[in-house]
Amino acid sequence: MRFDVTGKVSLDHIYDQPDPRTYFRVLRPLDYGVPQLAKPYFTKIITEYRESRHVAVPKVLDIGCSYGINAALLKYDATMDELYARYGDEEHAGESREALLARDRELARSRQPPQAIRFTGLDTSGSALSYAREAGFLDDVVHADLEEHEPTPRQRAQLSGTDLVISTGCVGYVTERTLTRVVRAQGVHRPWMAHFVLRMFPFDPVERALASLGYRTVRVDEVFRQRRFASPQEQALVLDGLSAAGVDPQGLEAEGWLYAQLYISRPHDVTGTDDPNRDQS
């Protein structure tokens, strides 16, 4: 078992497969479920944006979107349990990629989205983006590493007009460099943001960078289970990192789970929106 520099187990191989089956089979025993927990928060903020900005079809940018999981949950009202059954069951192990895509396209055609949304995915994995686009989960894809490179003119055009930027676990690997490049691609427009960030990663540098671009950030009080630790060694390494960062893991990571927090960032001129800490049920 390999670990990255943060102490987390390296799962890089699950993000660059021709389809999502390896992703779901590896993550299922770890009870990975943060996209499901994020869904009501994303739904609420999309609704707030649509109503306050009078935008009929908000454009959502999912950073670190992989196979378009958040898009499937939000556009087609799928659930993580449904996707685990769809991709993780042994009965589909021998199914061809083309057959899997056909089933996913049928899902996209057969379900009326609960709310009209246009989804763009940003990721460094071309194969994951390709699958999500072909399946109909993503409307557009940006294959780029904005940590290392400025967006190309074509990528800037794809990013422009974004209304909401979301993520469910990539911040920490993705930093303020990516987020500021996304914002600057908008010109004077300022999209809203909602990021689920593991507690092991400080959000302060991102918050400061966004503040310099005219944002106010609020942290939601609740904490969210991301997944179980893959091994006692991973847990020990992460607990060491949390301790070094001055984050108390008692009752949370010390009990065997990675936990995330939600940060919502809006431009300073936004007033009258609901308290993000209000119950999402």
C-alpha positions in Angstrom: 0.0 0.0 0.0 1.5 3.3 -1.1 0.9 6.7 0.6 1.2 10.2 -0.8 2.9 13.1 0.8 -0.2 13.9 2.9 -0.2 10.5 4.5 -3.3 9.4 2.6 -3.2 6.1 0.7 -2.5 6.6 -3.0 -5.6 5.9 -5.1 -4.3 7.5 -8.3 -5.0 4.4 -10.3 -8.8 4.6 -9.9 -9.1 8.0 -11.6 -7.5 7.2 -14.9 -9.5 4.1 -16.0 -11.6 3.9 -19.1 -14.8 3.7 -17.0 -15.9 4.1 -13.4 -16.0 0.5 -12.3 -12.5 0.3 -10.6 -13.3 3.7 -8.9 -16.5 2.3 -7.3 -15.1 -1.1 -6.5 -12.1 0.3 -4.6 -14.1 3.0 -2.8 -17.1 0.8 -1.8 -15.4 -1.0 1.1 -14.3 2.4 2.4 -17.9 3.7 2.5 -16.9 6.7 0.4 -20.0 8.9 0.4 -19.3 12.6 0.6 -20.9 13.4 -2.8 -24.2 12.1 -1.4 -23.8 14.3 1.7 -22.9 17.2 -0.4 -25.9 16.9 -2.7 -28.5 18.8 -0.6 -26.0 21.6 0.0 -25.2 21.9 -3.7 -28.9 21.7 -4.6 -29.7 24.5 -2.1 -27.0 26.8 -3.3 -27.8 26.3 -6.9 -31.5 27.1 -6.2 -30.4 30.3 -4.3 -28.2 31.3 -7.2 -30.9 30.7 -9.8 -33.5 32.7 -7.8 -31.2 35.6 -6.7 -29.4 36.0 -10.1 -32.4 35.1 -12.3 -30.4 32.5 -14.2 -32.6 29.8 -15.6 -29.9 27.2 -16.2 -26.9 27.8 -13.9 -23.5 26.7 -15.2 -21.7 24.6 -12.6 -17.9 23.8 -12.7 -16.9 20.7 -10.8 -13.2 20.8 -10.0 -11.7 17.3 -9.7 -14.9 15.9 -11.2 -13.4 12.5 -12.2 -16.2 10.4 -13.8 -18.9 13.1 -13.3 -20.3 11.7 -10.0 -21.6 15.0 -8.7 -23.2 15.8 -12.1 -25.0 12.4 -12.1 -26.3 13.0 -8.6 -27.5 16.6 -9.2 -28.6 16.4 -12.8 -30.3 13.1 -12.8 -31.1 12.7 -9.0 -28.9 9.5 -8.8 -27.7 8.3 -5.4 -24.3 6.9 -4.4 -26.0 3.6 -3.5 -27.4 3.5 -7.0 -24.0 4.2 -8.6 -22.3 1.6 -6.4 -24.8 -1.0 -7.6 -24.5 0.2 -11.2 -20.7 0.0 -11.4 -19.6 -2.1 -8.5 -21.5 -5.3 -8.8 -19.8 -8.4 -10.1 -22.6 -8.9 -12.7 -21.2 -5.9 -14.6 -17.6 -6.8 -14.3 -17.4 -8.3 -17.8 -19.6 -5.7 -19.4 -18.0 -3.8 -22.2 -17.4 -0.1 -21.9 -19.7 0.5 -24.8 -22.5 -1.4 -23.1 -21.9 0.5 -19.8 -22.0 3.8 -21.7 -25.3 2.8 -23.4 -26.9 2.1 -20.0 -25.7 5.5 -18.7 -26.9 7.4 -21.8 -30.3 5.7 -21.2 -30.2 7.0 -17.6 -29.5 10.5 -18.8 -32.3 10.3 -21.4 -34.9 8.8 -19.1 -34.7 11.0 -16.1 -36.0 14.5 -16.1 -33.5 16.6 -14.2 -35.0 17.9 -10.9 -33.5 21.3 -11.9 -31.9 22.4 -15.2 -28.2 22.6 -14.7 -25.3 22.8 -17.2 -22.2 20.9 -15.9 -18.6 21.5 -16.9 -15.9 19.2 -15.4 -12.3 20.1 -14.8 -9.8 17.3 -14.2 -6.3 16.1 -15.0 -7.6 12.7 -16.0 -8.6 12.7 -19.7 -10.1 9.2 -19.6 -12.4 10.0 -16.7 -13.5 13.2 -18.4 -14.1 11.3 -21.7 -16.3 8.8 -20.0 -18.4 11.4 -18.1 -18.9 13.4 -21.3 -19.8 10.4 -23.4 -22.2 9.1 -20.7 -24.0 12.5 -20.8 -23.2 13.4 -17.2 -21.0 16.4 -18.2 -22.0 18.9 -20.8 -18.4 20.1 -21.3 -15.0 19.1 -20.1 -11.7 20.9 -19.4 -8.7 18.6 -19.4 -6.1 20.8 -17.6 -3.8 21.1 -14.7 -4.4 24.7 -13.5 -2.0 24.2 -10.6 0.9 24.1 -13.1 -0.4 26.0 -16.1 -2.6 29.0 -17.0 -5.7 28.0 -19.0 -5.3 28.2 -22.7 -7.6 30.6 -24.6 -9.9 27.8 -25.4 -10.0 26.6 -21.8 -10.7 30.2 -20.6 -13.6 30.3 -23.0 -14.9 27.0 -21.6 -14.5 28.2 -18.0 -16.1 31.7 -18.6 -19.7 32.2 -17.5 -19.4 29.8 -14.6 -22.1 30.5 -12.0 -21.0 28.0 -9.3 -17.7 26.3 -8.6 -17.9 23.0 -6.5 -15.6 20.3 -5.3 -15.8 17.3 -3.0 -12.3 16.4 -2.0 -9.8 17.8 -4.4 -8.9 21.0 -2.4 -5.6 20.3 -0.6 -4.2 18.8 -3.8 -5.8 21.6 -5.7 -4.9 25.0 -4.2 -5.6 28.7 -4.5 -3.7 28.7 -7.8 -6.4 26.7 -9.6 -9.2 28.6 -8.0 -7.8 32.0 -8.7 -7.2 31.0 -12.3 -10.8 29.9 -12.6 -12.0 33.2 -11.2 -9.8 35.3 -13.4 -11.1 33.4 -16.5 -14.5 35.0 -15.7 -13.5 38.6 -16.2 -15.5 40.8 -13.8 -18.0 38.0 -13.2 -17.7 36.2 -9.8 -19.1 32.7 -9.5 -20.2 31.4 -6.1 -18.3 28.5 -4.6 -18.9 25.5 -2.4 -16.0 23.3 -1.5 -15.9 20.1 0.7 -12.4 20.1 2.2 -10.8 17.4 4.3 -10.0 18.7 7.8 -6.3 17.7 7.3 -6.0 20.5 4.7 -6.0 24.2 5.8 -8.4 26.4 3.8 -6.9 29.6 5.0 -4.7 30.2 2.0 -7.6 29.7 -0.3 -9.8 32.0 1.8 -7.2 34.7 1.7 -6.8 34.4 -2.1 -10.5 34.5 -2.7 -10.9 37.5 -0.3 -8.4 39.4 -2.5 -10.8 38.7 -5.4 -13.8 40.1 -3.6 -15.1 37.0 -1.8 -16.5 36.4 1.7 -16.1 32.8 2.9 -18.3 31.0 5.6 -17.5 27.6 7.0 -20.6 25.4 7.7 -20.6 24.1 11.3 -21.3 20.5 10.4 -18.6 18.0 9.6 -19.0 15.3 6.9 -17.7 11.8 6.7 -15.7 11.3 3.6 -14.6 7.7 3.8 -13.1 5.1 6.2 -9.4 4.9 6.5 -7.9 2.3 4.2 -5.6 0.9 6.8 -4.4 1.6 10.4 -1.2 3.0 8.8 -3.1 5.5 6.8 -5.0 6.6 9.9 -1.8 6.9 12.0 -0.2 9.1 9.2 -3.2 11.3 8.9 -3.5 11.7 12.7 0.1 12.7 12.9 -0.5 15.3 10.2 -3.6 16.6 12.0 -1.7 16.9 15.2 1.1 18.8 13.5 -1.5 21.2 12.1 -3.1 21.7 15.5 -6.4 20.0 14.5 -8.0 17.8 17.2 -9.0 14.4 15.8 -10.8 13.2 18.9 -14.3 11.9 18.2 -13.7 12.3 14.5 -10.6 11.0 12.6 -9.5 9.1 15.7 -12.6 7.0 15.3 -11.6 5.7 11.9 -13.1 8.1 9.3 -11.7 11.0 7.2 -13.9 14.1 7.8 -14.5 17.1 5.6 -15.8 20.6 6.2 -17.8 22.8 3.8 -16.7 26.2 2.8 -19.1 28.5 0.9 -17.6 31.6 -0.8 -19.7 34.3 -2.3 -18.9 37.8 -3.6 -19.1 40.6 -1.1 -22.1 42.1 -3.0 -24.3 39.1 -2.3 -26.9 39.8 0.4 -30.1 38.2 1.6 -29.0 34.6 1.0 -29.9 32.0 3.6 -27.6 31.0 6.4 -25.5 28.1 5.1 -25.6 26.6 8.6 -29.3 26.2 8.5 -30.7 22.6 8.3 -30.5 21.2 4.8 -33.2 18.6 5.3 
